[in-house]
Amino acid sequence: MSLLLESIRQSKPHLYRAFSLVEHGEQHLQRISELDKYWEQLKQPVQRVIFPSSDLPADTVISGEYDLVYAGGTLSLLHAAVMAGKYGRKVMIFDRQRPAKSTRDWNISRYELLRLSALGLLTEAEIDSVIVRQYKNGWVEFYQHDGRQKRLVMDNVLDCAVDTDKLLGLVQEKIEAVPGSEILAGYTFLRCYQFDDHIVVKMVDRQGRLLYCKTRVLVDVMGILSPVAMQLNHGRPHTHLCPTVGTVASGFEDVDFDTGEILATTRPADITPGKGRQLIWEGFPAEGTKYITYLFFYDEADSLNDKSLLSLFETYFETLSEYKKPGKNFVLHRPVYGIIPAYCHDGFVRTREVADDHIILFGDAASLGSPLTFCGFGSMVRNLHHLTADLETALCDNKLTKQHLEKINAYEPNVASMANLMKYMCFNNSTDEPNFVNDLMNEVMHVLDDLPQRYRQAMFRDEMKIEELALVMLRVAWRYPKVVTATWEKLGVQGSLGFFKNLAGWALSSVR
Ligand SMILES: Cc1cc2nc3c(=O)[nH]c(=O)nc-3n(C[C@H](O)[C@H](O)[C@H](O)COP(=O)(O)OP(=O)(O)OC[C@H]3O[C@@H](n4cnc5c(N)ncnc54)[C@H](O)[C@@H]3O)c2cc1C
């Protein structure tokens, strides 16, 4: 029995029982604990990891030279595969864990995935080989006391379950097939040193051996824990977060394998002091008899609520049967988890720092995806074409300063505006009635149900147009006037102004 597992026996008995049975339970606990360190990091002074060239010891031995070094081995692989395969760039990817092994599975629509074949990254046959199930449709539903909640059904939204590790494995093979490319496991990013025309990255392996390499650009794809994002954003890399836990399991009673349950609540908010949160479930059929369930909630980064993944996992195992009932043959295959980042930009355009001289941030490290839809992978797929082509141009033109690199990002004005809606999903114990989030969202479901299907598809695929959002908001305010007071309480003057600026930036972007 591992020490880590033993340490939770008393405090988290449900989690203890489940993880004692799961394969690699201890490794998962370690990764979860690693992610939970994020909450402590927010309270600590910002650790400096970007240094000037003068701080690099003169006797440093450089062991490799690359065009691009990627710190973090998940979404980085998609980008690196294009840079190596299409543009012939010499790339190196390292991860402190095993690259191409994720702690989650992804849902997306096939039509979005096909962008990867348009880019020449995967063939259509390869794309189909990683889709382990396609559903007929999906729905969203928010709890009402009288059972009269509106179930909003939609087609072609998050309707393909992707085997994440298989997809990343395929891409990894493509990178390894390009001579000169390297992928390293078990290397942790420590710091970097900025020179005028390059950057030196310092890493450490599991035995404590240091490694230095030289690159024209360091691509930070270290996800939510990125120390680079932490430094560049002065210790406030996110405004909101969405702790998420779940499992891939089989043997539930009454599961519909043809339908995705995109968002579902089963009760009002948890109003326990220190835990004010509206818990939300998701259920996605996966390969064969496997079924993925997630439990999550939206919250402000600086709220006092307990946001630890370990605690949320305890709640998950305690309450799972309220959402999906495990049957006689229930088997838990593996846990899935993470912290989904969100950043509300206080401006007409992007305000989060996503680059520095010879440094660029992508994926969750950049935090430009929509927390509303959960789709960090989707955001990378949508933006991969220009994130690769623009970086290639910058490399060719040798324009690798912050001023140039920060223009290469996945900021989308519509996504930035939509992120404000997430604030209404953050339950606040001091201002909200326990069923506030459900009541409001139930009205949104009614409004969307009255509108043509493309409105709901656009909303859940991050493709909404400004006039569509305006119409939805007006109709919600008409049906549910309480939203006006809620806007005041949830957004305040500063937040409302921020939302307005985002909307104005969005409106202007479409005429630019
Ligand atoms: C439970 C869950 C379900 C999701 N479902 C979907 C979905 O259905 N559709 C969708 O589009 N998106 C989904 N997402 C979002 C998506 O998974 C993320 O946006 C995506 O994984 C981000 O990838 P990333 O490479 O930026 O970061 P990560 O996936 O977090 O990868 C970062 C990597 O960096 C490594 N790393 C961290 N620190 C260091 C260091 N100091 N040195 C070296 N390596 C380091 C880590 O080990 C890790 O491998 C989901 C997220 C979660 C949590």
The ligand as an ORCA input file, in Angstrom:
! r2SCAN-3c Opt
* xyz 0 1
  C     -11.115     16.159    -17.319
  C     -10.907     17.006    -18.553
  C     -11.624     16.738    -19.712
  C     -11.426     17.511    -20.857
  N     -12.171     17.256    -21.973
  C     -11.984     17.992    -23.080
  C     -12.743     17.734    -24.259
  O     -13.623     16.867    -24.260
  N     -12.501     18.477    -25.370
  C     -11.553     19.459    -25.392
  O     -11.372     20.099    -26.426
  N     -10.822     19.730    -24.290
  C     -11.015     19.030    -23.143
  N     -10.295     19.303    -22.011
  C      -9.264     20.356    -22.056
  C      -7.947     19.775    -22.580
  O      -7.691     18.535    -22.000
  C      -6.793     20.712    -22.265
  O      -7.071     21.980    -22.790
  C      -5.480     20.178    -22.835
  O      -5.130     18.961    -22.244
  C      -4.377     21.174    -22.586
  O      -3.200     20.610    -23.074
  P      -1.801     21.250    -22.700
  O      -0.798     20.491    -23.460
  O      -1.856     22.715    -22.870
  O      -1.662     21.016    -21.118
  P      -1.667     19.635    -20.325
  O      -2.566     18.656    -20.958
  O      -1.907     20.017    -18.911
  O      -0.193     19.103    -20.487
  C       0.875     19.788    -19.875
  C       2.058     18.856    -19.823
  O       3.154     19.597    -19.297
  C       3.864     18.776    -18.380
  N       4.544     19.650    -17.430
  C       3.999     20.453    -16.488
  N       4.961     21.097    -15.817
  C       6.143     20.697    -16.341
  C       7.504     21.024    -16.065
  N       7.858     21.906    -15.108
  N       8.456     20.427    -16.826
  C       8.123     19.547    -17.811
  N       6.861     19.195    -18.097
  C       5.886     19.773    -17.379
  C       2.789     17.907    -17.732
  O       3.343     16.707    -17.235
  C       1.825     17.670    -18.886
  O       2.096     16.475    -19.569
  C     -10.490     18.559    -20.842
  C      -9.777     18.833    -19.678
  C      -9.989     18.073    -18.542
  C      -9.231     18.406    -17.289
*
